[in-house]
Amino acid sequence: MSFSNKIKHWFRDLWRYPLYRPVDASYDTYWSSRDMHTLNSFQRERVRIIAGRLVSGDSVLDVGCGDGRILEALSVAVSGITIAGIDSSREAIRIARERGLNVGQADIRNLEALNHDRVDWVLLLEVLEHMPESERILAWA
């Protein structure tokens, strides 16, 4: 690949995946305006890959669970798993609770307050790009 093409790809990827985009009040608005009933193809593929590694009896904590549709799909795909999630959006948590999921509101930037029990799997899907201290979050997970 030429240097010029490498630069083009770098800018394309930077546009798609910003290094840090803080979460703000618009995050609740985002959740209140989404189609909450279906998984897109990208989400279905994530569920397929993750479910392929889970076994009955595993526990999963989804940090940044949003509306819970990934957790819900995993619980359908793999019987006997224990699922829980946290998200900073009140609106996303409200929607996830309407789905009957075990979720709570928390700010991952305040890791000390998250004192979670030991779990087998921690999911951080579409989370780290919003965090200025992603290495600290990975160490916690």
Salt bridges, closest charged atoms under 4 A:
ASP13 OD1 - ARG12 NH2 2.81
GLU45 OE2 - ARG48 NH2 2.51
ASP67 OD2 - ARG69 NH2 2.90
ASP67 OD2 - ARG99 NH2 3.65
GLU72 OE1 - ARG99 NH1 2.51
GLU91 OE2 - ARG94 NH2 2.46
GLU98 OE2 - ARG94 NH1 2.40
ASP107 OD1 - ARG109 NE 2.97
GLU112 OE2 - ARG136 NH2 3.42
ASP120 OD1 - ARG118 NH1 3.25
GLU126 OE2 - ARG46 NH1 3.07
GLU129 OE2 - HIS130 NE2 3.68
GLU133 OE1 - ARG136 NH1 2.64
